[in-house]
Structures are given as C-alpha cells and as structure tokens.
Amino acid sequence: MTLIRLPLAILALCAMAWPAAAQSGGPAIAYTTANLNMRAGPGTNYPVITTVPYGGAVTVFGCTANFSWCDAAFANTKGWVSGRYLNYGGGGNYYGRPIPNAGVYVGVPRYNRNYPIYRRPPGVVRPYRPYYPPRRY
C-alpha cells in the first residue's frame, strides 16, 4: 500500500506545480489592436521611437503597476507602448484578452519604480555623394 501512495503523492505535487510553472513571471507575447506608437518611456510626454502596425506581435517584458504602459520589443526595437492597445497572445484561457485584464493572471512582471528609458535609434546614415552640376554642350 505504501508503494502506491508515494508515486501518487509525487504525481499530485507535479500536477499542482505545473500551472505555476506555466504562469511564471517572464516575457509575454501580445498583439496590437491599433497602430501603436512605441515611446522612449512610459507616457505620452516621451518621444516616439517607432510605430507598431495593427496586429504586430510584441514581446512584453513588464508593465507599470496598473498595466497602463508596457515595456516591449518589436522588430529589434525596445520601448514603451500603451497597455490598453495590447491583447495577450499566449495560449490558454486569457488568449485575446487585453493585457490590463490578463497581465496579473499570466504573470507579466510589474514595475513600481525605476522604469527603463530608451533612446531613439540612430538615424539612417547616407553616404556622401558630391554634387556635380549638369554639363552643357
């Protein structure tokens, strides 16, 4: 009888730990619900770095305490996007729900202070081409 209880107890512990491991705090995938400005910091007073198109997939690394702004990456660019225009893109019951509603349940980390501030990417550098006036014959 004891030989049966030990494997069942181990199996029960693993079954209880499985959902917690799946919802550990880490990056989450989200999709934009509109063309979304990615900014250097969490607020409209920061400059726009790039625009994420409608339906664009972003990786969310964390959000402010109330999920109003999220630290995200899109196409090798990191910045801040408004949380109200992001829908959760991972699997499970919270797929398609807005990040402010699903963030707590899927384990998106929250920042209370010391938000990372990003810089604009460098502009396009064009090679120098001297100007030659047209010849007149």
A tleap script that builds the chain and sets N, CA, C and O, in Angstrom:
source leaprc.protein.ff14SB
mol = sequence {
  NMET THR LEU ILE ARG LEU PRO LEU ALA ILE
  LEU ALA LEU CYS ALA MET ALA TRP PRO ALA
  ALA ALA GLN SER GLY GLY PRO ALA ILE ALA
  TYR THR THR ALA ASN LEU ASN MET ARG ALA
  GLY PRO GLY THR ASN TYR PRO VAL ILE THR
  THR VAL PRO TYR GLY GLY ALA VAL THR VAL
  PHE GLY CYS THR ALA ASN PHE SER TRP CYS
  ASP ALA ALA PHE ALA ASN THR LYS GLY TRP
  VAL SER GLY ARG TYR LEU ASN TYR GLY GLY
  GLY GLY ASN TYR TYR GLY ARG PRO ILE PRO
  ASN ALA GLY VAL TYR VAL GLY VAL PRO ARG
  TYR ASN ARG ASN TYR PRO ILE TYR ARG ARG
  PRO PRO GLY VAL VAL ARG PRO TYR ARG PRO
  TYR TYR PRO PRO ARG ARG CTYR
}
set mol.1.N position { 0.810 -1.192 0.000 }
set mol.1.CA position { 0.000 0.000 0.000 }
set mol.1.C position { 0.859 1.265 0.000 }
set mol.1.O position { 0.517 2.251 -0.652 }
set mol.2.N position { 1.976 1.234 0.733 }
set mol.2.CA position { 2.867 2.381 0.795 }
set mol.2.C position { 3.531 2.620 -0.551 }
set mol.2.O position { 3.816 3.764 -0.906 }
set mol.3.N position { 3.780 1.560 -1.300 }
set mol.3.CA position { 4.405 1.703 -2.607 }
set mol.3.C position { 3.497 2.421 -3.596 }
set mol.3.O position { 3.984 3.022 -4.554 }
set mol.4.N position { 2.228 2.370 -3.387 }
set mol.4.CA position { 1.300 3.051 -4.281 }
set mol.4.C position { 1.132 4.520 -3.877 }
set mol.4.O position { 0.968 5.384 -4.738 }
set mol.5.N position { 1.172 4.801 -2.584 }
set mol.5.CA position { 0.960 6.165 -2.107 }
set mol.5.C position { 2.087 7.116 -2.515 }
set mol.5.O position { 1.819 8.262 -2.874 }
set mol.6.N position { 3.318 6.670 -2.466 }
set mol.6.CA position { 4.449 7.547 -2.781 }
set mol.6.C position { 4.410 8.048 -4.228 }
set mol.6.O position { 4.529 9.255 -4.439 }
set mol.7.N position { 4.249 7.181 -5.233 }
set mol.7.CA position { 4.161 7.703 -6.604 }
set mol.7.C position { 2.930 8.599 -6.824 }
set mol.7.O position { 3.002 9.571 -7.576 }
set mol.8.N position { 1.816 8.280 -6.179 }
set mol.8.CA position { 0.637 9.133 -6.311 }
set mol.8.C position { 0.864 10.502 -5.675 }
set mol.8.O position { 0.402 11.514 -6.201 }
set mol.9.N position { 1.562 10.537 -4.563 }
set mol.9.CA position { 1.856 11.821 -3.913 }
set mol.9.C position { 2.782 12.668 -4.791 }
set mol.9.O position { 2.587 13.877 -4.919 }
set mol.10.N position { 3.778 12.036 -5.386 }
set mol.10.CA position { 4.693 12.757 -6.275 }
set mol.10.C position { 3.947 13.262 -7.502 }
set mol.10.O position { 4.176 14.389 -7.940 }
set mol.11.N position { 3.079 12.466 -8.050 }
set mol.11.CA position { 2.284 12.864 -9.205 }
set mol.11.C position { 1.362 14.034 -8.858 }
set mol.11.O position { 1.202 14.953 -9.662 }
set mol.12.N position { 0.766 14.009 -7.689 }
set mol.12.CA position { -0.114 15.103 -7.267 }
set mol.12.C position { 0.672 16.400 -7.093 }
set mol.12.O position { 0.183 17.467 -7.465 }
set mol.13.N position { 1.877 16.328 -6.536 }
set mol.13.CA position { 2.706 17.528 -6.383 }
set mol.13.C position { 3.095 18.104 -7.737 }
set mol.13.O position { 3.067 19.320 -7.926 }
set mol.14.N position { 3.453 17.248 -8.668 }
set mol.14.CA position { 3.809 17.718 -10.013 }
set mol.14.C position { 2.613 18.357 -10.707 }
set mol.14.O position { 2.760 19.371 -11.390 }
set mol.15.N position { 1.441 17.777 -10.538 }
set mol.15.CA position { 0.247 18.326 -11.166 }
set mol.15.C position { -0.102 19.702 -10.604 }
set mol.15.O position { -0.592 20.563 -11.335 }
set mol.16.N position { 0.148 19.917 -9.308 }
set mol.16.CA position { -0.138 21.221 -8.712 }
set mol.16.C position { 0.904 22.263 -9.116 }
set mol.16.O position { 0.578 23.446 -9.215 }
set mol.17.N position { 2.137 21.851 -9.349 }
set mol.17.CA position { 3.204 22.790 -9.701 }
set mol.17.C position { 3.167 23.167 -11.180 }
set mol.17.O position { 3.718 24.203 -11.553 }
set mol.18.N position { 2.542 22.370 -12.021 }
set mol.18.CA position { 2.544 22.621 -13.469 }
set mol.18.C position { 1.936 23.979 -13.846 }
set mol.18.O position { 2.575 24.711 -14.602 }
set mol.19.N position { 0.730 24.368 -13.364 }
set mol.19.CA position { 0.198 25.685 -13.739 }
set mol.19.C position { 1.050 26.843 -13.228 }
set mol.19.O position { 1.154 27.870 -13.899 }
set mol.20.N position { 1.648 26.698 -12.078 }
set mol.20.CA position { 2.503 27.764 -11.550 }
set mol.20.C position { 3.734 27.955 -12.420 }
set mol.20.O position { 4.177 29.087 -12.618 }
set mol.21.N position { 4.290 26.882 -12.937 }
set mol.21.CA position { 5.461 26.993 -13.815 }
set mol.21.C position { 5.084 27.611 -15.151 }
set mol.21.O position { 5.873 28.349 -15.741 }
set mol.22.N position { 3.886 27.315 -15.630 }
set mol.22.CA position { 3.447 27.875 -16.907 }
set mol.22.C position { 3.167 29.366 -16.807 }
set mol.22.O position { 3.261 30.069 -17.813 }
set mol.23.N position { 2.827 29.866 -15.635 }
set mol.23.CA position { 2.491 31.265 -15.472 }
set mol.23.C position { 3.571 32.032 -14.729 }
set mol.23.O position { 3.291 33.053 -14.101 }
set mol.24.N position { 4.797 31.547 -14.796 }
set mol.24.CA position { 5.880 32.255 -14.117 }
set mol.24.C position { 6.104 33.606 -14.777 }
set mol.24.O position { 5.883 33.768 -15.977 }
set mol.25.N position { 6.545 34.576 -13.977 }
set mol.25.CA position { 6.734 35.927 -14.488 }
set mol.25.C position { 7.873 35.993 -15.490 }
set mol.25.O position { 9.032 35.800 -15.122 }
set mol.26.N position { 7.574 36.252 -16.700 }
set mol.26.CA position { 8.570 36.369 -17.751 }
set mol.26.C position { 7.961 37.080 -18.938 }
set mol.26.O position { 6.822 37.541 -18.863 }
set mol.27.N position { 8.695 37.179 -20.032 }
set mol.27.CA position { 8.151 37.872 -21.206 }
set mol.27.C position { 6.877 37.200 -21.721 }
set mol.27.O position { 6.749 35.976 -21.700 }
set mol.28.N position { 5.957 38.017 -22.175 }
set mol.28.CA position { 4.699 37.532 -22.736 }
set mol.28.C position { 4.577 38.060 -24.160 }
set mol.28.O position { 5.149 39.098 -24.495 }
set mol.29.N position { 3.843 37.355 -24.983 }
set mol.29.CA position { 3.584 37.782 -26.355 }
set mol.29.C position { 2.223 38.475 -26.381 }
set mol.29.O position { 1.252 37.992 -25.799 }
set mol.30.N position { 2.175 39.612 -27.062 }
set mol.30.CA position { 0.913 40.346 -27.200 }
set mol.30.C position { 0.809 40.880 -28.623 }
set mol.30.O position { 1.811 41.031 -29.322 }
set mol.31.N position { -0.419 41.162 -29.033 }
set mol.31.CA position { -0.693 41.699 -30.362 }
set mol.31.C position { -1.365 43.054 -30.220 }
set mol.31.O position { -2.187 43.259 -29.326 }
set mol.32.N position { -1.011 43.980 -31.109 }
set mol.32.CA position { -1.582 45.324 -31.037 }
set mol.32.C position { -2.977 45.344 -31.653 }
set mol.32.O position { -3.264 44.603 -32.593 }
set mol.33.N position { -3.831 46.194 -31.114 }
set mol.33.CA position { -5.193 46.318 -31.617 }
set mol.33.C position { -5.375 47.584 -32.451 }
set mol.33.O position { -6.480 47.893 -32.897 }
set mol.34.N position { -4.275 48.313 -32.657 }
set mol.34.CA position { -4.284 49.533 -33.469 }
set mol.34.C position { -2.839 49.848 -33.842 }
set mol.34.O position { -1.917 49.242 -33.296 }
set mol.35.N position { -2.631 50.778 -34.757 }
set mol.35.CA position { -1.277 51.279 -34.997 }
set mol.35.C position { -0.851 51.980 -33.718 }
set mol.35.O position { -1.533 52.888 -33.244 }
set mol.36.N position { 0.277 51.558 -33.160 }
set mol.36.CA position { 0.638 51.943 -31.802 }
set mol.36.C position { 2.012 52.585 -31.771 }
set mol.36.O position { 2.981 52.011 -32.268 }
set mol.37.N position { 2.101 53.779 -31.186 }
set mol.37.CA position { 3.393 54.443 -31.040 }
set mol.37.C position { 4.202 53.786 -29.936 }
set mol.37.O position { 3.708 53.585 -28.826 }
set mol.38.N position { 5.452 53.449 -30.250 }
set mol.38.CA position { 6.380 52.951 -29.237 }
set mol.38.C position { 7.209 54.145 -28.792 }
set mol.38.O position { 7.819 54.828 -29.615 }
set mol.39.N position { 7.228 54.391 -27.501 }
set mol.39.CA position { 7.871 55.582 -26.950 }
set mol.39.C position { 9.093 55.231 -26.118 }
set mol.39.O position { 9.306 54.076 -25.751 }
set mol.40.N position { 9.894 56.256 -25.825 }
set mol.40.CA position { 11.130 56.069 -25.065 }
set mol.40.C position { 10.862 55.803 -23.592 }
set mol.40.O position { 11.714 55.233 -22.912 }
set mol.41.N position { 9.713 56.195 -23.087 }
set mol.41.CA position { 9.373 55.999 -21.686 }
set mol.41.C position { 7.880 55.809 -21.528 }
set mol.41.O position { 7.129 55.918 -22.499 }
set mol.42.N position { 7.436 55.522 -20.291 }
set mol.42.CA position { 6.019 55.240 -20.048 }
set mol.42.C position { 5.173 56.498 -19.925 }
set mol.42.O position { 4.848 56.920 -18.815 }
set mol.43.N position { 4.820 57.091 -21.037 }
set mol.43.CA position { 3.969 58.278 -21.035 }
set mol.43.C position { 3.997 58.961 -22.388 }
set mol.43.O position { 4.913 58.753 -23.183 }
set mol.44.N position { 2.992 59.771 -22.641 }
set mol.44.CA position { 2.923 60.458 -23.931 }
set mol.44.C position { 3.898 61.628 -24.009 }
set mol.44.O position { 4.079 62.201 -25.083 }
set mol.45.N position { 4.522 61.990 -22.908 }
set mol.45.CA position { 5.498 63.078 -22.929 }
set mol.45.C position { 6.873 62.615 -23.422 }
set mol.45.O position { 7.763 63.446 -23.602 }
set mol.46.N position { 7.064 61.328 -23.642 }
set mol.46.CA position { 8.321 60.802 -24.172 }
set mol.46.C position { 8.252 60.751 -25.697 }
set mol.46.O position { 7.167 60.613 -26.263 }
set mol.47.N position { 9.413 60.861 -26.371 }
set mol.47.CA position { 9.390 60.861 -27.841 }
set mol.47.C position { 9.032 59.491 -28.423 }
set mol.47.O position { 9.274 58.455 -27.804 }
set mol.48.N position { 8.463 59.509 -29.606 }
set mol.48.CA position { 8.105 58.278 -30.320 }
set mol.48.C position { 9.367 57.689 -30.938 }
set mol.48.O position { 10.126 58.390 -31.606 }
set mol.49.N position { 9.585 56.402 -30.711 }
set mol.49.CA position { 10.737 55.699 -31.297 }
set mol.49.C position { 10.344 55.101 -32.641 }
set mol.49.O position { 11.049 55.270 -33.637 }
set mol.50.N position { 9.214 54.401 -32.662 }
set mol.50.CA position { 8.720 53.783 -33.888 }
set mol.50.C position { 7.219 53.565 -33.737 }
set mol.50.O position { 6.661 53.797 -32.665 }
set mol.51.N position { 6.574 53.124 -34.794 }
set mol.51.CA position { 5.153 52.794 -34.742 }
set mol.51.C position { 4.985 51.308 -35.023 }
set mol.51.O position { 5.497 50.793 -36.017 }
set mol.52.N position { 4.269 50.626 -34.145 }
set mol.52.CA position { 3.987 49.201 -34.309 }
set mol.52.C position { 2.674 49.100 -35.086 }
set mol.52.O position { 1.674 49.684 -34.670 }
set mol.53.N position { 2.654 48.370 -36.206 }
set mol.53.CA position { 1.425 48.298 -37.004 }
set mol.53.C position { 0.335 47.475 -36.318 }
set mol.53.O position { 0.606 46.691 -35.408 }
set mol.54.N position { -0.903 47.673 -36.775 }
set mol.54.CA position { -2.042 46.902 -36.270 }
set mol.54.C position { -1.749 45.401 -36.427 }
set mol.54.O position { -1.338 44.959 -37.499 }
set mol.55.N position { -1.958 44.633 -35.375 }
set mol.55.CA position { -1.734 43.193 -35.411 }
set mol.55.C position { -0.293 42.788 -35.222 }
set mol.55.O position { 0.025 41.601 -35.288 }
set mol.56.N position { 0.597 43.752 -34.985 }
set mol.56.CA position { 2.013 43.440 -34.787 }
set mol.56.C position { 2.248 42.708 -33.473 }
set mol.56.O position { 1.656 43.049 -32.449 }
set mol.57.N position { 3.110 41.709 -33.508 }
set mol.57.CA position { 3.427 40.945 -32.299 }
set mol.57.C position { 4.562 41.628 -31.552 }
set mol.57.O position { 5.601 41.936 -32.136 }
set mol.58.N position { 4.364 41.863 -30.273 }
set mol.58.CA position { 5.389 42.453 -29.426 }
set mol.58.C position { 5.670 41.510 -28.268 }
set mol.58.O position { 4.797 40.757 -27.838 }
set mol.59.N position { 6.894 41.560 -27.772 }
set mol.59.CA position { 7.269 40.819 -26.576 }
set mol.59.C position { 7.190 41.778 -25.406 }
set mol.59.O position { 7.871 42.804 -25.395 }
set mol.60.N position { 6.370 41.458 -24.426 }
set mol.60.CA position { 6.165 42.321 -23.262 }
set mol.60.C position { 7.063 41.817 -22.134 }
set mol.60.O position { 6.941 40.674 -21.695 }
set mol.61.N position { 7.972 42.688 -21.667 }
set mol.61.CA position { 8.903 42.327 -20.596 }
set mol.61.C position { 8.379 42.714 -19.221 }
set mol.61.O position { 8.803 42.144 -18.216 }
set mol.62.N position { 7.478 43.661 -19.164 }
set mol.62.CA position { 6.919 44.107 -17.903 }
set mol.62.C position { 6.027 45.310 -18.151 }
set mol.62.O position { 6.034 45.887 -19.238 }
set mol.63.N position { 5.263 45.683 -17.139 }
set mol.63.CA position { 4.344 46.812 -17.255 }
set mol.63.C position { 4.403 47.640 -15.980 }
set mol.63.O position { 4.935 47.208 -14.958 }
set mol.64.N position { 3.841 48.843 -16.069 }
set mol.64.CA position { 3.703 49.649 -14.867 }
set mol.64.C position { 2.733 48.942 -13.924 }
set mol.64.O position { 2.094 47.965 -14.315 }
set mol.65.N position { 2.619 49.416 -12.705 }
set mol.65.CA position { 1.823 48.726 -11.686 }
set mol.65.C position { 0.370 48.518 -12.108 }
set mol.65.O position { -0.230 47.504 -11.754 }
set mol.66.N position { -0.203 49.452 -12.853 }
set mol.66.CA position { -1.600 49.315 -13.273 }
set mol.66.C position { -1.745 48.850 -14.728 }
set mol.66.O position { -2.844 48.900 -15.281 }
set mol.67.N position { -0.671 48.408 -15.343 }
set mol.67.CA position { -0.647 47.893 -16.721 }
set mol.67.C position { -1.044 48.945 -17.755 }
set mol.67.O position { -1.466 48.587 -18.854 }
set mol.68.N position { -0.919 50.232 -17.431 }
set mol.68.CA position { -1.263 51.256 -18.415 }
set mol.68.C position { -0.172 51.400 -19.469 }
set mol.68.O position { -0.478 51.732 -20.615 }
set mol.69.N position { 1.099 51.158 -19.116 }
set mol.69.CA position { 2.215 51.186 -20.063 }
set mol.69.C position { 3.028 49.919 -19.907 }
set mol.69.O position { 3.262 49.450 -18.793 }
set mol.70.N position { 3.463 49.360 -21.048 }
set mol.70.CA position { 4.222 48.111 -21.020 }
set mol.70.C position { 5.564 48.275 -21.727 }
set mol.70.O position { 5.650 48.883 -22.794 }
set mol.71.N position { 6.604 47.724 -21.117 }
set mol.71.CA position { 7.944 47.689 -21.679 }
set mol.71.C position { 7.963 46.542 -22.690 }
set mol.71.O position { 7.785 45.383 -22.314 }
set mol.72.N position { 8.176 46.853 -23.959 }
set mol.72.CA position { 8.018 45.844 -25.007 }
set mol.72.C position { 9.119 45.961 -26.057 }
set mol.72.O position { 9.854 46.947 -26.109 }
set mol.73.N position { 9.210 44.929 -26.889 }
set mol.73.CA position { 10.154 44.913 -28.010 }
set mol.73.C position { 9.392 44.541 -29.273 }
set mol.73.O position { 8.520 43.673 -29.271 }
set mol.74.N position { 9.753 45.228 -30.350 }
set mol.74.CA position { 9.171 44.959 -31.665 }
set mol.74.C position { 10.253 45.182 -32.704 }
set mol.74.O position { 10.841 46.262 -32.763 }
set mol.75.N position { 10.522 44.179 -33.523 }
set mol.75.CA position { 11.488 44.284 -34.629 }
set mol.75.C position { 12.821 44.861 -34.154 }
set mol.75.O position { 13.313 45.839 -34.717 }
set mol.76.N position { 13.400 44.261 -33.129 }
set mol.76.CA position { 14.706 44.656 -32.572 }
set mol.76.C position { 14.719 46.065 -31.998 }
set mol.76.O position { 15.786 46.668 -31.884 }
set mol.77.N position { 13.573 46.598 -31.637 }
set mol.77.CA position { 13.479 47.910 -31.010 }
set mol.77.C position { 12.739 47.754 -29.690 }
set mol.77.O position { 11.654 47.175 -29.643 }
set mol.78.N position { 13.332 48.277 -28.609 }
set mol.78.CA position { 12.675 48.238 -27.304 }
set mol.78.C position { 12.123 49.607 -26.981 }
set mol.78.O position { 12.723 50.629 -27.315 }
set mol.79.N position { 10.975 49.619 -26.328 }
set mol.79.CA position { 10.353 50.866 -25.923 }
set mol.79.C position { 9.109 50.590 -25.100 }
set mol.79.O position { 8.876 49.466 -24.656 }
set mol.80.N position { 8.318 51.624 -24.904 }
set mol.80.CA position { 7.104 51.544 -24.106 }
set mol.80.C position { 5.885 51.744 -24.992 }
set mol.80.O position { 5.861 52.642 -25.834 }
set mol.81.N position { 4.865 50.900 -24.797 }
set mol.81.CA position { 3.615 51.000 -25.535 }
set mol.81.C position { 2.455 51.037 -24.543 }
set mol.81.O position { 2.574 50.547 -23.420 }
set mol.82.N position { 1.344 51.614 -24.961 }
set mol.82.CA position { 0.166 51.689 -24.107 }
set mol.82.C position { -0.431 50.295 -23.927 }
set mol.82.O position { -0.671 49.586 -24.904 }
set mol.83.N position { -0.665 49.912 -22.684 }
set mol.83.CA position { -1.192 48.580 -22.390 }
set mol.83.C position { -2.615 48.370 -22.860 }
set mol.83.O position { -3.016 47.230 -23.093 }
set mol.84.N position { -3.397 49.440 -23.008 }
set mol.84.CA position { -4.795 49.267 -23.393 }
set mol.84.C position { -4.950 48.832 -24.847 }
set mol.84.O position { -6.030 48.395 -25.245 }
set mol.85.N position { -3.886 48.943 -25.650 }
set mol.85.CA position { -3.955 48.530 -27.056 }
set mol.85.C position { -3.226 47.211 -27.309 }
set mol.85.O position { -2.869 46.907 -28.447 }
set mol.86.N position { -3.006 46.431 -26.254 }
set mol.86.CA position { -2.345 45.133 -26.380 }
set mol.86.C position { -3.285 44.027 -25.933 }
set mol.86.O position { -3.932 44.134 -24.891 }
set mol.87.N position { -3.357 42.963 -26.726 }
set mol.87.CA position { -4.087 41.758 -26.351 }
set mol.87.C position { -3.098 40.626 -26.146 }
set mol.87.O position { -2.134 40.481 -26.899 }
set mol.88.N position { -3.346 39.830 -25.121 }
set mol.88.CA position { -2.461 38.713 -24.802 }
set mol.88.C position { -2.481 37.692 -25.929 }
set mol.88.O position { -3.546 37.323 -26.425 }
set mol.89.N position { -1.289 37.233 -26.333 }
set mol.89.CA position { -1.188 36.311 -27.453 }
set mol.89.C position { -0.742 34.919 -27.086 }
set mol.89.O position { -0.585 34.077 -27.969 }
set mol.90.N position { -0.529 34.643 -25.796 }
set mol.90.CA position { -0.144 33.294 -25.376 }
set mol.90.C position { -1.355 32.374 -25.372 }
set mol.90.O position { -2.482 32.805 -25.619 }
set mol.91.N position { -1.109 31.125 -25.093 }
set mol.91.CA position { -2.191 30.156 -25.079 }
set mol.91.C position { -2.987 30.200 -23.787 }
set mol.91.O position { -2.615 30.894 -22.841 }
set mol.92.N position { -4.072 29.464 -23.754 }
set mol.92.CA position { -4.845 29.333 -22.537 }
set mol.92.C position { -6.110 30.167 -22.526 }
set mol.92.O position { -6.554 30.677 -23.554 }
set mol.93.N position { -6.674 30.293 -21.344 }
set mol.93.CA position { -7.952 30.978 -21.181 }
set mol.93.C position { -7.871 32.473 -21.433 }
set mol.93.O position { -8.897 33.102 -21.695 }
set mol.94.N position { -6.691 33.058 -21.364 }
set mol.94.CA position { -6.561 34.504 -21.466 }
set mol.94.C position { -6.170 34.979 -22.863 }
set mol.94.O position { -5.894 36.164 -23.049 }
set mol.95.N position { -6.138 34.093 -23.837 }
set mol.95.CA position { -5.788 34.471 -25.207 }
set mol.95.C position { -6.780 35.507 -25.723 }
set mol.95.O position { -7.992 35.322 -25.615 }
set mol.96.N position { -6.260 36.598 -26.284 }
set mol.96.CA position { -7.097 37.628 -26.863 }
set mol.96.C position { -7.634 38.646 -25.874 }
set mol.96.O position { -8.294 39.602 -26.280 }
set mol.97.N position { -7.371 38.469 -24.598 }
set mol.97.CA position { -7.828 39.446 -23.607 }
set mol.97.C position { -6.840 40.593 -23.503 }
set mol.97.O position { -5.643 40.400 -23.714 }
set mol.98.N position { -7.324 41.779 -23.180 }
set mol.98.CA position { -6.415 42.922 -23.026 }
set mol.98.C position { -5.395 42.676 -21.912 }
set mol.98.O position { -5.712 42.063 -20.892 }
set mol.99.N position { -4.185 43.155 -22.117 }
set mol.99.CA position { -3.116 42.970 -21.130 }
set mol.99.C position { -3.507 43.516 -19.752 }
set mol.99.O position { -3.181 42.871 -18.755 }
set mol.100.N position { -4.194 44.679 -19.634 }
set mol.100.CA position { -4.568 45.114 -18.290 }
set mol.100.C position { -5.464 44.121 -17.550 }
set mol.100.O position { -5.442 44.083 -16.319 }
set mol.101.N position { -6.246 43.324 -18.263 }
set mol.101.CA position { -7.106 42.323 -17.621 }
set mol.101.C position { -6.396 40.999 -17.406 }
set mol.101.O position { -6.643 40.327 -16.405 }
set mol.102.N position { -5.527 40.612 -18.316 }
set mol.102.CA position { -4.902 39.292 -18.259 }
set mol.102.C position { -3.505 39.307 -17.643 }
set mol.102.O position { -2.997 38.258 -17.247 }
set mol.103.N position { -2.879 40.480 -17.556 }
set mol.103.CA position { -1.489 40.550 -17.124 }
set mol.103.C position { -1.204 39.928 -15.786 }
set mol.103.O position { -0.189 39.251 -15.623 }
set mol.104.N position { -2.070 40.139 -14.827 }
set mol.104.CA position { -1.864 39.579 -13.491 }
set mol.104.C position { -1.908 38.056 -13.541 }
set mol.104.O position { -1.114 37.389 -12.878 }
set mol.105.N position { -2.821 37.511 -14.313 }
set mol.105.CA position { -3.028 36.070 -14.341 }
set mol.105.C position { -1.997 35.317 -15.160 }
set mol.105.O position { -1.750 34.140 -14.898 }
set mol.106.N position { -1.393 35.958 -16.135 }
set mol.106.CA position { -0.400 35.271 -16.969 }
set mol.106.C position { 1.025 35.538 -16.488 }
set mol.106.O position { 1.976 35.010 -17.064 }
set mol.107.N position { 1.184 36.341 -15.453 }
set mol.107.CA position { 2.498 36.528 -14.836 }
set mol.107.C position { 3.366 37.591 -15.464 }
set mol.107.O position { 4.591 37.488 -15.398 }
set mol.108.N position { 2.782 38.614 -16.072 }
set mol.108.CA position { 3.588 39.713 -16.626 }
set mol.108.C position { 4.165 40.500 -15.448 }
set mol.108.O position { 3.410 40.956 -14.589 }
set mol.109.N position { 5.502 40.668 -15.392 }
set mol.109.CA position { 6.086 41.413 -14.272 }
set mol.109.C position { 5.617 42.867 -14.255 }
set mol.109.O position { 5.322 43.448 -15.299 }
set mol.110.N position { 5.555 43.439 -13.063 }
set mol.110.CA position { 5.142 44.838 -12.914 }
set mol.110.C position { 6.287 45.649 -12.325 }
set mol.110.O position { 6.987 45.207 -11.414 }
set mol.111.N position { 6.456 46.856 -12.877 }
set mol.111.CA position { 7.463 47.791 -12.380 }
set mol.111.C position { 6.767 48.809 -11.482 }
set mol.111.O position { 5.741 49.377 -11.857 }
set mol.112.N position { 7.319 49.035 -10.314 }
set mol.112.CA position { 6.768 50.062 -9.434 }
set mol.112.C position { 7.557 51.354 -9.516 }
set mol.112.O position { 7.000 52.435 -9.328 }
set mol.113.N position { 8.849 51.254 -9.796 }
set mol.113.CA position { 9.721 52.420 -9.926 }
set mol.113.C position { 10.864 52.070 -10.874 }
set mol.113.O position { 10.971 50.946 -11.365 }
set mol.114.N position { 11.705 53.058 -11.114 }
set mol.114.CA position { 12.914 52.856 -11.921 }
set mol.114.C position { 12.605 52.240 -13.281 }
set mol.114.O position { 13.154 51.200 -13.643 }
set mol.115.N position { 11.725 52.890 -14.021 }
set mol.115.CA position { 11.382 52.417 -15.351 }
set mol.115.C position { 12.576 52.607 -16.281 }
set mol.115.O position { 13.222 53.654 -16.229 }
set mol.116.N position { 12.890 51.630 -17.128 }
set mol.116.CA position { 13.959 51.861 -18.107 }
set mol.116.C position { 13.500 52.873 -19.158 }
set mol.116.O position { 12.377 52.802 -19.656 }
set mol.117.N position { 14.383 53.809 -19.483 }
set mol.117.CA position { 14.106 54.813 -20.507 }
set mol.117.C position { 15.015 54.506 -21.693 }
set mol.117.O position { 16.213 54.281 -21.516 }
set mol.118.N position { 14.457 54.497 -22.890 }
set mol.118.CA position { 15.203 54.131 -24.088 }
set mol.118.C position { 15.487 55.364 -24.940 }
set mol.118.O position { 14.826 56.396 -24.817 }
set mol.119.N position { 16.469 55.230 -25.791 }
set mol.119.CA position { 16.830 56.306 -26.707 }
set mol.119.C position { 16.328 55.980 -28.092 }
set mol.119.O position { 16.042 54.830 -28.425 }
set mol.120.N position { 16.229 57.026 -28.892 }
set mol.120.CA position { 15.863 56.803 -30.292 }
set mol.120.C position { 16.979 56.044 -30.988 }
set mol.120.O position { 18.152 56.242 -30.669 }
set mol.121.N position { 16.635 55.181 -31.933 }
set mol.121.CA position { 17.691 54.531 -32.706 }
set mol.121.C position { 18.397 55.559 -33.573 }
set mol.121.O position { 17.802 56.577 -33.927 }
set mol.122.N position { 19.655 55.311 -33.923 }
set mol.122.CA position { 20.363 56.282 -34.762 }
set mol.122.C position { 19.680 56.424 -36.118 }
set mol.122.O position { 19.098 55.475 -36.645 }
set mol.123.N position { 19.765 57.621 -36.664 }
set mol.123.CA position { 19.166 57.873 -37.969 }
set mol.123.C position { 19.906 57.138 -39.069 }
set mol.123.O position { 20.995 56.607 -38.854 }
set mol.124.N position { 19.322 57.113 -40.215 }
set mol.124.CA position { 19.938 56.454 -41.367 }
set mol.124.C position { 21.115 57.302 -41.835 }
set mol.124.O position { 20.978 58.507 -42.046 }
set mol.125.N position { 22.255 56.673 -41.993 }
set mol.125.CA position { 23.443 57.378 -42.464 }
set mol.125.C position { 23.563 57.127 -43.958 }
set mol.125.O position { 23.677 55.988 -44.411 }
set mol.126.N position { 23.535 58.206 -44.700 }
set mol.126.CA position { 23.650 58.086 -46.156 }
set mol.126.C position { 25.072 58.430 -46.556 }
set mol.126.O position { 25.671 59.344 -45.988 }
set mol.127.N position { 25.619 57.717 -47.519 }
set mol.127.CA position { 26.978 58.037 -47.956 }
set mol.127.C position { 27.031 59.413 -48.620 }
set mol.127.O position { 26.057 59.870 -49.218 }
set mol.128.N position { 28.148 60.038 -48.506 }
set mol.128.CA position { 28.329 61.362 -49.112 }
set mol.128.C position { 28.465 61.213 -50.614 }
set mol.128.O position { 29.262 60.413 -51.104 }
set mol.129.N position { 27.691 61.979 -51.325 }
set mol.129.CA position { 27.785 61.995 -52.783 }
set mol.129.C position { 27.970 63.439 -53.212 }
set mol.129.O position { 27.090 64.273 -53.001 }
set mol.130.N position { 29.097 63.731 -53.806 }
set mol.130.CA position { 29.324 65.122 -54.214 }
set mol.130.C position { 28.356 65.521 -55.318 }
set mol.130.O position { 27.887 64.692 -56.097 }
set mol.131.N position { 28.080 66.792 -55.359 }
set mol.131.CA position { 27.171 67.318 -56.373 }
set mol.131.C position { 27.977 67.757 -57.588 }
set mol.131.O position { 28.908 68.555 -57.477 }
set mol.132.N position { 27.614 67.235 -58.725 }
set mol.132.CA position { 28.230 67.643 -59.986 }
set mol.132.C position { 27.157 68.319 -60.830 }
set mol.132.O position { 26.158 67.689 -61.176 }
set mol.133.N position { 27.348 69.585 -61.163 }
set mol.133.CA position { 26.323 70.252 -61.980 }
set mol.133.C position { 26.258 69.614 -63.363 }
set mol.133.O position { 27.258 69.084 -63.848 }
set mol.134.N position { 25.100 69.660 -63.997 }
set mol.134.CA position { 24.985 69.061 -65.333 }
set mol.134.C position { 25.873 69.802 -66.340 }
set mol.134.O position { 26.055 71.017 -66.262 }
set mol.135.N position { 26.408 69.045 -67.268 }
set mol.135.CA position { 27.268 69.621 -68.302 }
set mol.135.C position { 26.432 70.233 -69.401 }
set mol.135.O position { 25.356 69.739 -69.740 }
set mol.136.N position { 26.935 71.292 -69.936 }
set mol.136.CA position { 26.259 71.924 -71.073 }
set mol.136.C position { 27.177 71.834 -72.276 }
set mol.136.O position { 28.331 72.258 -72.216 }
set mol.137.N position { 26.694 71.313 -73.313 }
set mol.137.CA position { 27.494 71.156 -74.526 }
set mol.137.C position { 27.180 72.186 -75.548 }
set mol.137.O position { 27.772 72.187 -76.627 }
savepdb mol mol.pdb
quit
